[in-house]
Amino acid sequence: MNWLKQNWITLVGVIAGGLIGYVYWQQIGCVSGSCAISSKPINSTLYGSLLGYLMVGVFKKREKK
């Protein structure tokens, strides 16, 4: 529970990025199937999750030891 309390914003970023990636695939996608990211829903969802993680990591405060 302590981990969740400390990293909840990261988890929210990953989930939001995944949802945005999936919606991108669903709405825009790739008709020909030759696009590396948007040709399959799993690819765009994982890519969106990674981007969500990175974007939240930029704004996350670091703890000093």
Secondary structure, DSSP 4 states (H G I P E B T S, - for coil): -HHHHHSHHHHHHHHHHHHHHHHHHHHT--SSS--TTTTSHHHHHHHHHHHHHHHHHHHPPPPP-
